[in-house]
């Protein structure tokens, strides 16, 4: 399963969607809610093409550094923004995968399944598609959840998502040859 965080981006998310469409692959996107609200046309395209949209955050902050009240408010703001775009998430990937003792209870209160990953591309570093593929290939199997980024999030050391788009094309080809389905999460 291909998953993408920190978007949408007005340039790179559409290019990524083109690659997914060309390869007949589905993905799950975990957008930063204000970015989703800023690019409703991109969100509409993600939905129209059958991809899943989950919750990431309103503010990209580690849960373990915040209070429960702060996290409840952030979650509700993000869900409200997404609902305004017709998106009702069932999955939640927290920023950096970081949680606090109260994260699960907040997820449960909103009917959200916490979603991690099994394969990390570290694409935020700006590595080449070839090096990301080489580093992740052994983990690409039927149960894999691949973490990549269609947006340039906090801490990114890259200026664009060009290599993520190229990496995604490689993964789709690999999956096709290996007989792996690239569908939205069950």
Beta strands, then each sheet from edge to edge (+ up, - down):
strand 1: 2-5
strand 2: 27-32
strand 3: 52-57
strand 4: 91-92
strand 5: 113-114
strand 6: 119-120
strand 7: 146-149
sheet 1: 3+ 2+ 1+ 7+ 6+
sheet 2: 4+ 5+
end
